[in-house]
Amino acid sequence: MRRFYCHCGHEINFHEHFCKACGRDLAYDPKIGTLWSGELRDSNQFFAHSQGHQKNLLFQTCSHRHHDVGCNWLLIQGDDNCQCIACRTTRVIPDQTHEKNANRWFRLERSKRQLFQTLIDLQLIKANRPVEFSDLQFDFLEDKRSNPNLDLDHVLSGHCDGLITINAAEADESFLHTMKEQMQELYRSLLGHFRHEIGHYFWLKFFNSEEKIQQFREVFGDERQDYAQALQGYYDANNQSHWRSRYITPYASSHPHEDWAETWAHYLHIVDTLQTAQSFGLSIYEPQAHNFDHWFNEWRRVSQVMNALNRSMGLAEPYPFRVSEMVEGKLRFIDETIARYAKEHN
């Protein structure tokens, strides 16, 4: 996450709608990756104050700006959709008659926008060509655990041919912590679910030939093994001591597809957090001169500082992972795959 400043010089937040210092309206432009300060008029027109132009720039705001979702994104010029490129991908929302679901939907869309910002930065999604990922959709579903009025017992987050399902209850901190304890996980977050599931989506985009699939198998293993049997075997074994040298998480050991998605999510964690550290002067990494070894070594240093800061506050480590040499190799493979894909689609 980059650092942003208002026209008045006050620091502003990626998700904010107005500057707390001067009161100017704020809106995020996904095409150039900046948070404009300006003036909102006629409910959906945004006049951005620009240092380098003689007159203000005119944009259309997402129709969810004045909704409970609270989206602060702008439309790309020439886009005839009323929703921004992130909001329009939602197909099913939680039942808004349920008292908690307005806040759940707000948190779900907020995490999705942060995901999209990272994907745009990595050139995996072109903000000015949304038709290229028109197959990507999201369902935010519920079950009896969070809404007793429903008949569905269990909703699991997952991906199928471009449709990503997220259990809306994952937007509740209490549900997240409960599931983290039950699943004996080191880390669990709503944003982490989005990052994991989008990894499955991009697997289909990346590995679309026999040659590329073979390259994947050399690093992650043969994904043709029966998925249901592999997951059942993982849960039945209940012995997770073998995973540390080969996988980023225990769940990654269940199947090559899950190994890919878990490692992919971890890669996005590093990308976003290291960008934040660099923006605040806590890292010397230079994104314009990308080098995996430099990038990963800098991440080791920054994550060590993060953990030390939390220990000083008496809090749990925000980065409770130990990356083995084999996992580092998988991260390198993902880095190279992303770079190749971005080059091919530029």
ChimeraX attribute file (.defattr): number of C-alpha atoms within 10 A of each C-alpha:
attribute: neighborCount
match mode: 1-to-1
recipient: residues
	/A:1	18
	/A:2	17
	/A:3	16
	/A:4	16
	/A:5	16
	/A:6	23
	/A:7	19
	/A:8	12
	/A:9	11
	/A:10	12
	/A:11	13
	/A:12	21
	/A:13	16
	/A:14	20
	/A:15	17
	/A:16	16
	/A:17	21
	/A:18	19
	/A:19	21
	/A:20	13
	/A:21	12
	/A:22	13
	/A:23	14
	/A:24	19
	/A:25	22
	/A:26	28
	/A:27	29
	/A:28	22
	/A:29	19
	/A:30	23
	/A:31	17
	/A:32	11
	/A:33	14
	/A:34	15
	/A:35	26
	/A:36	25
	/A:37	26
	/A:38	23
	/A:39	18
	/A:40	19
	/A:41	11
	/A:42	6
	/A:43	11
	/A:44	16
	/A:45	15
	/A:46	23
	/A:47	20
	/A:48	22
	/A:49	21
	/A:50	14
	/A:51	9
	/A:52	7
	/A:53	8
	/A:54	8
	/A:55	11
	/A:56	15
	/A:57	13
	/A:58	15
	/A:59	19
	/A:60	24
	/A:61	25
	/A:62	26
	/A:63	21
	/A:64	18
	/A:65	19
	/A:66	13
	/A:67	11
	/A:68	11
	/A:69	19
	/A:70	19
	/A:71	26
	/A:72	25
	/A:73	28
	/A:74	26
	/A:75	23
	/A:76	21
	/A:77	11
	/A:78	9
	/A:79	14
	/A:80	9
	/A:81	12
	/A:82	16
	/A:83	20
	/A:84	26
	/A:85	25
	/A:86	22
	/A:87	21
	/A:88	17
	/A:89	20
	/A:90	18
	/A:91	14
	/A:92	12
	/A:93	17
	/A:94	19
	/A:95	16
	/A:96	12
	/A:97	8
	/A:98	11
	/A:99	10
	/A:100	16
	/A:101	21
	/A:102	18
	/A:103	14
	/A:104	21
	/A:105	22
	/A:106	16
	/A:107	19
	/A:108	24
	/A:109	19
	/A:110	20
	/A:111	20
	/A:112	20
	/A:113	22
	/A:114	18
	/A:115	20
	/A:116	20
	/A:117	22
	/A:118	20
	/A:119	17
	/A:120	16
	/A:121	18
	/A:122	17
	/A:123	17
	/A:124	20
	/A:125	18
	/A:126	20
	/A:127	25
	/A:128	16
	/A:129	13
	/A:130	16
	/A:131	11
	/A:132	11
	/A:133	15
	/A:134	12
	/A:135	12
	/A:136	17
	/A:137	19
	/A:138	20
	/A:139	20
	/A:140	23
	/A:141	19
	/A:142	25
	/A:143	18
	/A:144	13
	/A:145	14
	/A:146	19
	/A:147	18
	/A:148	11
	/A:149	10
	/A:150	11
	/A:151	10
	/A:152	13
	/A:153	12
	/A:154	13
	/A:155	17
	/A:156	12
	/A:157	18
	/A:158	17
	/A:159	19
	/A:160	10
	/A:161	11
	/A:162	19
	/A:163	19
	/A:164	22
	/A:165	23
	/A:166	23
	/A:167	21
	/A:168	26
	/A:169	25
	/A:170	24
	/A:171	22
	/A:172	17
	/A:173	12
	/A:174	11
	/A:175	15
	/A:176	17
	/A:177	16
	/A:178	11
	/A:179	14
	/A:180	15
	/A:181	13
	/A:182	9
	/A:183	11
	/A:184	10
	/A:185	13
	/A:186	14
	/A:187	16
	/A:188	15
	/A:189	16
	/A:190	21
	/A:191	20
	/A:192	18
	/A:193	22
	/A:194	23
	/A:195	27
	/A:196	22
	/A:197	24
	/A:198	23
	/A:199	22
	/A:200	22
	/A:201	19
	/A:202	15
	/A:203	16
	/A:204	13
	/A:205	13
	/A:206	15
	/A:207	15
	/A:208	10
	/A:209	10
	/A:210	9
	/A:211	9
	/A:212	12
	/A:213	16
	/A:214	14
	/A:215	13
	/A:216	22
	/A:217	13
	/A:218	9
	/A:219	15
	/A:220	22
	/A:221	16
	/A:222	14
	/A:223	16
	/A:224	10
	/A:225	12
	/A:226	9
	/A:227	15
	/A:228	11
	/A:229	12
	/A:230	15
	/A:231	16
	/A:232	11
	/A:233	13
	/A:234	18
	/A:235	13
	/A:236	9
	/A:237	9
	/A:238	8
	/A:239	10
	/A:240	13
	/A:241	8
	/A:242	10
	/A:243	15
	/A:244	17
	/A:245	13
	/A:246	20
	/A:247	25
	/A:248	24
	/A:249	23
	/A:250	20
	/A:251	18
	/A:252	20
	/A:253	23
	/A:254	21
	/A:255	24
	/A:256	21
	/A:257	20
	/A:258	22
	/A:259	24
	/A:260	27
	/A:261	23
	/A:262	25
	/A:263	23
	/A:264	24
	/A:265	21
	/A:266	18
	/A:267	17
	/A:268	19
	/A:269	17
	/A:270	18
	/A:271	19
	/A:272	17
	/A:273	16
	/A:274	25
	/A:275	20
	/A:276	16
	/A:277	20
	/A:278	18
	/A:279	16
	/A:280	11
	/A:281	10
	/A:282	14
	/A:283	16
	/A:284	14
	/A:285	21
	/A:286	12
	/A:287	12
	/A:288	6
	/A:289	9
	/A:290	10
	/A:291	12
	/A:292	13
	/A:293	11
	/A:294	13
	/A:295	18
	/A:296	18
	/A:297	11
	/A:298	16
	/A:299	19
	/A:300	13
	/A:301	12
	/A:302	20
	/A:303	20
	/A:304	14
	/A:305	13
	/A:306	14
	/A:307	16
	/A:308	16
	/A:309	15
	/A:310	14
	/A:311	13
	/A:312	9
	/A:313	8
	/A:314	9
	/A:315	11
	/A:316	13
	/A:317	17
	/A:318	16
	/A:319	14
	/A:320	11
	/A:321	14
	/A:322	13
	/A:323	17
	/A:324	14
	/A:325	12
	/A:326	15
	/A:327	21
	/A:328	17
	/A:329	14
	/A:330	23
	/A:331	21
	/A:332	16
	/A:333	16
	/A:334	17
	/A:335	16
	/A:336	13
	/A:337	16
	/A:338	17
	/A:339	14
	/A:340	12
	/A:341	15
	/A:342	15
	/A:343	11
	/A:344	8
	/A:345	10
	/A:346	8
